């Protein structure tokens, strides 16, 4: 079940939201936990046992870490082994067999291990709990219900943001729901829903159409159009989902950290990653980059650390050479900027923005392509557009007036409009106004109409 589905909007959310305010205070966490487990089981009932087992195991590990101080490190290693093992088996075992077949020129049968929804997110949340517990940042959670809710809470369960336990500890014990918080959460959810349904779904159809063409029909111009539109699609898809998650959390009294901050306004790739998928970047920084030594071991070691972190960032996104190369691609630019290129960018702001968005666009080609060959084909056409000018595709099939309008709105909405309105203080003036209420109502009605009339509703990060 995804947030941008009629089943969620008309059945699950109204029932859970209404029920939450009806049940007694002491039962609210239990009610949310049951709702979250049902939410997860809706998509893959058999993997609910995997999640429950993981919750019980790490609840016990947490208690044991606190009880047996001398063996604390051993329990931490066990927890890391279990989580990396689960992630490795379910997410990367098929990929490993594929690599072995290619290297050994054999034909080992693929085990066909299915990928449990959201496993990349909830395993990282569990790891943050046990690692910070080992570091002594808080006491072990004695309530199984609270720990289970932290791991399985439906707003951020299948696509983040990755929420660290230290940010949730006190909220699991006590939180206050007010009319103001609820209204804020509903508005944020609607804005996120609009990003996903109105903008991302619309441009996604154009992208899929171009990537589905025979290579002979893909011109240089079409390759650029597909790359730019996918740059919009993935931003509105994932940031929209994060907005919905943050809004839902607020509706139930929880505060989640922001996960995006207009990344396409960045003037360097370093800044881009400070604004894009912030919770993932923070996780890798706190639990991998800094423990390895960060930037304290000299330039060579720092460069190696950055490349390793971004190699794993790419691998985290998917078991594919495309994702690995995408991660290393971004890591390479991080290293180059750190070695002095960022100082040059700081002196040429306009060029810096152009450089950052161009690097991002080419990177998203690696991310979107089905394989490295397709990525190479698209990049070649983008770099040499004058060589590829013939196509049998009628452009009217790709773009209509509505699509063009939404694309323009999407480009402007990546932070440009917000920046202008913010300087004029119009955003603050419009908050909680009658016009914002009408605007949100119109977005919601349009989203429902689009979902009801079209079954095309892809979600990129659902598979991670």
C-alpha positions as CSV (number, residue, x, y, z in Angstrom):
1,X,0.0,0.0,0.0
2,X,1.4,3.4,-1.0
3,X,0.2,6.8,0.3
4,X,-0.8,7.8,-3.2
5,X,-3.4,5.1,-3.5
6,X,-7.2,5.3,-3.1
7,X,-7.1,2.4,-0.7
8,X,-4.8,4.3,1.6
9,X,-6.6,7.7,1.2
10,X,-10.2,6.5,1.5
11,X,-9.9,3.4,3.8
12,X,-6.7,3.0,5.8
13,X,-5.8,6.6,6.7
14,X,-9.4,7.7,7.8
15,X,-9.8,4.6,10.0
16,X,-6.4,4.8,11.6
17,X,-6.6,8.6,12.1
18,X,-10.1,8.5,13.6
19,X,-9.3,5.5,15.7
20,X,-6.1,7.1,17.1
21,X,-8.1,9.9,18.8
22,X,-10.8,7.5,20.1
23,X,-8.6,4.9,21.9
24,X,-7.3,5.7,25.4
25,X,-3.9,7.4,25.8
26,X,-2.3,4.2,27.1
27,X,-3.4,2.3,24.0
28,X,-2.4,4.8,21.3
29,X,1.0,3.2,20.7
30,X,-0.5,-0.3,20.5
31,X,-3.1,1.0,18.1
32,X,-0.5,2.6,15.9
33,X,1.6,-0.5,16.0
34,X,-1.3,-2.7,14.9
35,X,-2.1,-0.3,12.1
36,X,1.5,-0.2,11.0
37,X,1.8,-4.0,10.9
38,X,-1.4,-4.2,8.9
39,X,-0.1,-1.5,6.5
40,X,3.1,-3.6,5.9
41,X,1.2,-6.8,5.6
42,X,-1.1,-5.4,3.0
43,X,1.7,-5.5,0.4
44,X,3.6,-8.6,1.5
45,X,1.9,-10.6,4.3
46,X,4.6,-13.3,4.6
47,X,7.3,-10.8,5.4
48,X,5.5,-9.5,8.4
49,X,7.1,-12.5,10.2
50,X,10.5,-11.3,9.2
51,X,9.9,-7.9,10.6
52,X,8.4,-9.2,13.8
53,X,11.4,-11.6,14.3
54,X,13.8,-8.7,13.7
55,X,11.9,-6.6,16.3
56,X,12.0,-9.3,18.9
57,X,15.7,-10.1,18.3
58,X,16.9,-6.5,18.6
59,X,14.7,-5.8,21.6
60,X,16.5,-8.7,23.3
61,X,19.9,-7.6,22.1
62,X,19.2,-4.1,23.5
63,X,18.3,-5.5,26.9
64,X,21.4,-7.8,26.9
65,X,23.7,-5.0,25.9
66,X,22.7,-3.0,28.9
67,X,22.7,-6.0,31.3
68,X,26.0,-7.4,30.3
69,X,28.2,-4.4,29.9
70,X,31.4,-6.4,29.4
71,X,29.9,-8.2,26.3
72,X,28.4,-5.0,24.9
73,X,30.6,-5.0,21.8
74,X,29.9,-8.7,21.0
75,X,26.1,-8.0,21.0
76,X,26.7,-5.0,18.7
77,X,28.6,-7.1,16.3
78,X,25.9,-9.7,16.4
79,X,23.2,-7.1,15.6
80,X,25.3,-5.7,12.7
81,X,25.9,-9.2,11.4
82,X,22.1,-10.0,11.5
83,X,21.1,-6.8,9.7
84,X,23.8,-6.8,7.1
85,X,23.1,-10.5,6.6
86,X,19.4,-10.0,6.1
87,X,20.0,-7.1,3.7
88,X,22.7,-9.0,1.9
89,X,20.5,-12.1,1.4
90,X,17.3,-10.5,0.4
91,X,18.7,-7.5,-1.6
92,X,22.0,-8.7,-3.1
93,X,22.0,-12.5,-3.3
94,X,20.5,-12.6,-6.8
95,X,23.0,-9.9,-7.9
96,X,25.9,-12.0,-6.4
97,X,24.9,-15.1,-8.4
98,X,24.7,-12.9,-11.5
99,X,28.2,-11.7,-11.0
100,X,29.5,-15.2,-10.3
101,X,28.0,-16.4,-13.5
102,X,29.6,-13.6,-15.5
103,X,33.0,-14.0,-13.9
104,X,33.2,-17.8,-13.9
105,X,31.2,-18.1,-17.2
106,X,28.8,-20.5,-15.6
107,X,25.0,-20.7,-15.5
108,X,24.1,-21.0,-11.9
109,X,20.3,-20.8,-11.5
110,X,19.1,-17.6,-10.0
111,X,17.5,-18.2,-6.5
112,X,14.9,-15.6,-7.3
113,X,15.0,-14.1,-3.7
114,X,12.2,-11.5,-3.5
115,X,12.9,-8.1,-2.0
116,X,10.8,-7.3,1.1
117,X,9.4,-3.8,0.9
118,X,11.3,-1.2,2.9
119,X,14.0,-3.5,4.1
120,X,16.7,-1.0,3.3
121,X,15.0,1.6,5.5
122,X,14.0,-0.4,8.6
123,X,17.3,-2.3,8.8
124,X,19.1,1.1,8.9
125,X,16.8,2.3,11.6
126,X,17.5,-0.8,13.7
127,X,21.2,-0.3,13.2
128,X,21.0,3.3,14.4
129,X,19.2,2.0,17.6
130,X,21.8,-0.6,18.5
131,X,24.8,1.5,17.5
132,X,23.8,4.5,19.5
133,X,22.8,2.3,22.4
134,X,26.3,0.9,22.3
135,X,27.7,4.4,22.4
136,X,25.7,5.1,25.5
137,X,23.5,7.8,24.1
138,X,20.4,6.4,25.8
139,X,19.1,3.4,27.8
140,X,17.8,0.3,26.2
141,X,14.1,0.5,25.4
142,X,12.3,-1.7,28.0
143,X,8.9,-1.4,26.2
144,X,8.6,-3.9,23.4
145,X,5.6,-1.9,22.0
146,X,7.6,1.3,21.8
147,X,10.6,-0.3,20.0
148,X,8.3,-2.1,17.7
149,X,6.4,1.1,16.8
150,X,9.7,2.9,16.2
151,X,10.8,0.2,13.7
152,X,7.5,-0.3,12.0
153,X,5.7,3.1,12.1
154,X,3.9,3.2,8.8
155,X,4.6,6.8,7.7
156,X,8.3,6.2,7.3
157,X,8.3,2.4,7.1
158,X,8.7,1.7,3.4
159,X,10.5,4.8,2.0
160,X,11.8,6.9,4.9
161,X,12.9,9.3,5.9
162,X,15.3,7.2,8.0
163,X,14.5,8.2,11.6
164,X,17.1,7.8,14.3
165,X,16.0,6.3,17.6
166,X,17.5,9.2,19.6
167,X,15.0,11.5,17.8
168,X,12.0,9.3,18.6
169,X,12.8,8.1,22.1
170,X,10.9,10.8,24.0
171,X,8.2,11.0,21.4
172,X,7.4,7.3,21.8
173,X,6.8,7.9,25.5
174,X,4.8,11.1,25.3
175,X,3.7,13.4,22.5
176,X,1.0,16.1,22.3
177,X,-1.5,16.3,19.4
178,X,-3.0,19.7,18.8
179,X,-5.4,21.1,16.2
180,X,-2.6,23.2,14.9
181,X,-0.2,20.3,14.5
182,X,-2.9,18.2,12.8
183,X,-3.7,21.0,10.4
184,X,-0.1,21.5,9.6
185,X,0.3,17.7,9.0
186,X,-2.7,17.6,6.7
187,X,-1.4,20.5,4.6
188,X,2.1,18.9,4.4
189,X,0.6,15.6,3.3
190,X,-1.5,17.2,0.6
191,X,1.5,19.1,-0.8
192,X,3.4,15.9,-0.9
193,X,0.5,14.1,-2.5
194,X,0.3,16.8,-5.2
195,X,4.0,16.5,-5.9
196,X,3.7,12.8,-6.4
197,X,0.4,12.5,-8.3
198,X,0.2,15.7,-10.3
199,X,3.9,16.3,-11.2
200,X,5.9,13.1,-10.8
201,X,3.3,10.7,-12.3
202,X,2.7,13.0,-15.3
203,X,6.4,13.4,-16.2
204,X,7.0,9.7,-15.5
205,X,4.8,8.7,-18.4
206,X,6.9,10.8,-20.8
207,X,10.2,9.3,-19.4
208,X,8.9,5.7,-19.6
209,X,7.8,6.3,-23.2
210,X,11.2,7.6,-24.3
211,X,13.1,4.9,-22.4
212,X,10.9,2.3,-24.0
213,X,11.7,3.3,-27.5
214,X,14.0,1.4,-29.9
215,X,17.4,3.0,-29.7
216,X,17.2,4.0,-33.3
217,X,14.3,6.3,-32.5
218,X,16.0,8.1,-29.6
219,X,17.4,11.4,-30.8
220,X,19.9,13.5,-28.9
221,X,17.0,15.9,-28.1
222,X,14.8,13.0,-26.8
223,X,17.7,11.7,-24.6
224,X,18.0,15.2,-23.0
225,X,14.3,15.5,-22.6
226,X,14.1,12.1,-20.8
227,X,17.1,13.0,-18.6
228,X,15.7,16.4,-17.5
229,X,12.2,15.0,-17.0
230,X,13.5,12.1,-14.9
231,X,15.4,14.7,-12.8
232,X,12.0,16.2,-12.1
233,X,10.3,12.8,-11.6
234,X,12.6,11.4,-9.0
235,X,12.7,14.7,-7.0
236,X,8.9,15.1,-6.9
237,X,8.4,11.3,-6.4
238,X,10.7,11.0,-3.4
239,X,10.4,14.5,-1.8
240,X,6.7,14.2,-2.3
241,X,6.7,10.9,-0.4
242,X,8.9,12.4,2.3
243,X,6.5,15.3,2.6
244,X,3.6,12.9,3.1
245,X,5.5,10.9,5.7
246,X,6.4,14.1,7.6
247,X,2.9,15.3,7.4
248,X,1.4,11.9,8.6
249,X,3.9,11.9,11.5
250,X,2.8,15.3,12.5
251,X,-0.9,14.3,12.4
252,X,-0.1,11.7,15.1
253,X,2.1,14.0,17.1
254,X,5.5,12.9,15.8
255,X,8.2,15.3,14.6
256,X,10.4,14.0,11.8
257,X,13.4,15.8,10.4
258,X,13.3,17.2,6.9
259,X,14.6,15.0,4.2
260,X,14.9,17.5,1.3
261,X,15.8,21.1,1.0
262,X,15.6,22.2,-2.6
263,X,18.6,20.2,-3.8
264,X,18.5,21.6,-7.4
265,X,19.4,25.0,-6.0
266,X,22.8,23.7,-4.9
267,X,26.0,25.2,-6.2
268,X,28.1,22.1,-5.7
269,X,27.7,18.3,-5.5
270,X,28.7,18.5,-1.8
271,X,25.9,20.9,-1.2
272,X,23.6,18.8,-3.3
273,X,24.1,15.9,-0.9
274,X,23.5,18.1,2.1
275,X,20.0,18.9,0.6
276,X,19.1,15.5,-1.0
277,X,17.9,12.5,1.0
278,X,19.3,14.2,4.1
279,X,18.4,11.3,6.4
280,X,20.5,8.8,4.4
281,X,23.4,11.1,4.1
282,X,23.3,11.8,7.9
283,X,23.2,8.0,8.5
284,X,26.3,7.3,6.4
285,X,28.1,10.2,7.9
286,X,27.4,9.3,11.6
287,X,27.8,5.5,11.3
288,X,30.4,5.0,8.6
289,X,32.3,8.1,7.4
290,X,33.1,9.6,10.9
291,X,33.9,6.2,12.5
292,X,36.3,5.4,9.6
293,X,38.2,8.7,10.4
294,X,36.2,11.2,8.3
295,X,38.5,13.9,7.1
296,X,41.0,13.5,10.0
297,X,43.4,11.1,8.3
298,X,44.8,13.3,5.5
299,X,43.5,14.0,2.0
300,X,44.2,10.5,0.5
301,X,42.4,8.7,3.3
302,X,39.5,11.3,3.2
303,X,39.1,10.7,-0.6
304,X,39.1,6.9,0.0
305,X,36.4,7.3,2.7
306,X,34.3,9.5,0.5
307,X,34.5,7.0,-2.4
308,X,33.7,4.1,-0.1
309,X,30.7,5.9,1.4
310,X,29.3,6.8,-2.0
311,X,30.0,3.3,-3.4
312,X,27.8,2.0,-0.5
313,X,25.3,4.7,-1.1
314,X,24.9,3.5,-4.6
315,X,24.7,-0.1,-3.6
316,X,22.2,0.7,-0.9
317,X,19.9,2.0,-3.6
318,X,19.9,-1.2,-5.6
319,X,21.7,-4.4,-6.6
320,X,22.9,-3.2,-9.9
321,X,26.1,-2.0,-11.5
322,X,24.1,1.1,-12.6
323,X,23.6,2.1,-8.9
324,X,27.2,1.3,-8.0
325,X,28.5,3.5,-10.8
326,X,26.0,6.2,-9.9
327,X,27.3,6.2,-6.4
328,X,31.0,6.3,-7.4
329,X,30.2,9.0,-10.0
330,X,28.9,11.3,-7.2
331,X,31.8,10.2,-4.9
332,X,34.3,11.3,-7.6
333,X,32.8,14.8,-7.8
334,X,32.9,15.0,-4.0
335,X,36.6,14.2,-4.1
336,X,37.3,16.7,-6.9
337,X,35.5,19.5,-5.1
338,X,37.3,18.8,-1.9
339,X,40.7,18.9,-3.6
340,X,40.1,22.5,-4.6
341,X,37.4,22.7,-7.3
342,X,34.8,23.9,-4.8
343,X,36.9,27.1,-4.3
344,X,36.7,27.8,-8.0
345,X,32.9,27.2,-8.0
346,X,32.5,29.7,-5.1
347,X,33.9,32.5,-7.3
348,X,31.5,31.8,-10.2
349,X,28.0,31.3,-8.8
350,X,26.1,31.0,-12.1
351,X,28.6,28.5,-13.5
352,X,28.4,26.6,-10.2
353,X,24.7,26.2,-10.4
354,X,25.0,25.1,-14.1
355,X,27.7,22.6,-13.2
356,X,25.7,21.1,-10.3
357,X,22.5,20.6,-12.2
358,X,24.4,19.2,-15.2
359,X,26.3,16.6,-13.1
360,X,23.0,15.7,-11.4
361,X,21.2,15.2,-14.7
362,X,23.9,12.9,-16.2
363,X,23.9,11.0,-12.9
364,X,20.2,10.4,-13.0
365,X,20.6,8.8,-16.4
366,X,22.7,6.1,-14.7
367,X,20.1,5.8,-12.0
368,X,17.1,5.5,-14.4
369,X,18.5,3.3,-17.2
370,X,17.7,-0.4,-17.1
371,X,21.3,-1.4,-17.5
372,X,24.7,0.1,-18.3
373,X,24.3,-0.4,-22.0
374,X,21.1,1.6,-22.1
375,X,22.8,4.3,-19.9
376,X,25.7,4.4,-22.4
377,X,23.3,4.8,-25.3
378,X,21.5,7.7,-23.7
379,X,24.6,9.5,-22.5
380,X,26.2,9.2,-26.0
381,X,23.2,10.8,-27.5
382,X,23.2,13.6,-25.0
383,X,26.9,14.3,-25.6
384,X,26.7,14.0,-29.4
385,X,23.1,15.2,-30.2
386,X,23.9,16.3,-33.7
387,X,24.6,12.7,-34.7
388,X,21.1,11.5,-33.7
389,X,18.4,13.6,-35.2
390,X,16.0,11.1,-36.8
391,X,13.0,9.4,-35.2
392,X,9.7,8.0,-36.1
393,X,8.2,9.2,-32.8
394,X,5.5,11.9,-33.1
395,X,6.3,14.5,-30.4
396,X,2.6,15.0,-29.8
397,X,2.5,11.5,-28.3
398,X,5.0,12.6,-25.7
399,X,3.8,16.1,-24.9
400,X,0.4,17.6,-24.6
401,X,-0.5,21.1,-23.4
402,X,-1.3,19.8,-19.9
403,X,2.1,17.9,-19.8
404,X,4.0,21.0,-20.8
405,X,2.2,23.1,-18.2
406,X,3.0,20.6,-15.5
407,X,6.7,20.4,-16.6
408,X,7.1,24.2,-16.4
409,X,5.4,24.2,-13.0
410,X,7.7,21.4,-11.9
411,X,10.8,23.2,-12.9
412,X,9.7,26.4,-11.2
413,X,8.7,24.5,-8.1
414,X,12.1,23.0,-7.5
415,X,12.9,25.9,-5.3
416,X,12.9,28.9,-7.7
417,X,9.4,30.1,-6.8
418,X,9.8,29.3,-3.2
419,X,13.0,31.4,-3.1
420,X,11.4,34.4,-4.7
421,X,8.2,34.2,-2.6
422,X,10.4,33.6,0.5
423,X,12.3,36.8,-0.1
424,X,9.1,38.7,-0.4
425,X,7.8,37.0,2.7
426,X,4.7,35.9,0.8
427,X,5.0,32.3,1.9
428,X,4.7,33.2,5.6
429,X,1.8,35.5,4.9
430,X,0.0,32.8,3.0
431,X,0.3,30.1,5.7
432,X,-2.9,29.2,7.4
433,X,-4.9,31.6,5.2
434,X,-8.2,31.0,3.6
435,X,-6.5,30.9,0.2
436,X,-4.1,28.2,1.3
437,X,-7.0,26.1,2.5
438,X,-8.7,26.5,-0.9
439,X,-5.4,25.7,-2.7
440,X,-4.9,22.5,-0.7
441,X,-8.5,21.5,-1.3
442,X,-8.0,21.9,-5.1
443,X,-4.8,19.9,-5.0
444,X,-6.5,17.1,-3.1
445,X,-9.5,17.0,-5.4
446,X,-7.3,17.0,-8.5
447,X,-5.1,14.2,-7.1
448,X,-8.2,12.0,-6.3
449,X,-9.5,12.6,-9.8
450,X,-6.2,11.7,-11.4
451,X,-5.9,8.5,-9.3
452,X,-9.4,7.5,-10.1
453,X,-9.0,8.0,-13.8
454,X,-5.5,6.5,-14.2
455,X,-4.0,3.4,-12.8
456,X,-0.5,4.6,-13.6
457,X,1.0,5.3,-10.2
458,X,4.7,4.3,-10.1
459,X,6.8,4.9,-7.0
460,X,10.6,4.8,-7.5
461,X,11.8,4.3,-3.9
462,X,9.2,1.6,-3.3
463,X,11.8,-1.0,-4.7
464,X,14.6,0.1,-2.4
